[in-house]
């Protein structure tokens, strides 16, 4: 997949229907201090020789340790994905909407044991409307997580539901 030139990255992101909070994170500014947990730095790998997945043109968002996060436009909407710089041929679609991406990021922050009041404050800071639903859903599903497979399944279902709701907005 071709990648948008580094000099065009931010203008291309600004042309997409993305929130000010997500754009701020792509620019290296955190709308809330705890969001450092979801972003380890500006996109580096995709502009320094790492392979990228095949498919539509990627607009890099940021790096998350040895992962690259990006967004690409598809005929039916946006696709947020991450891929390992070690295995770029196996990208993971994180979400099809920004709200779905926030669902993934909030799950990661929850897993870091952030205080629920702080998570609510982060949700407000970034405009994540589905945090109360996510929290209720997780509290109901968590007793079944066990080996982690149920957690993955729950998260996939949650992100799909958030994507569907966001697409209706």
Secondary structure, 3 states (H helix, E strand, C coil): CCECCHHHHHHHHHCCCCCHHHHHHHCCCCCCHHHHHHCCECCCHHHCCCCCCCCCCEEEEEEECCEEEEEEEECCEEEEEEEECCCCCCCEEEECCHHHHHHHHHHHHHHCCCCHHHHHHHHHHHCCCCHHHHHHHHHHHHHHCCCCHHHHHHHHHHHHHHHHHHHHC
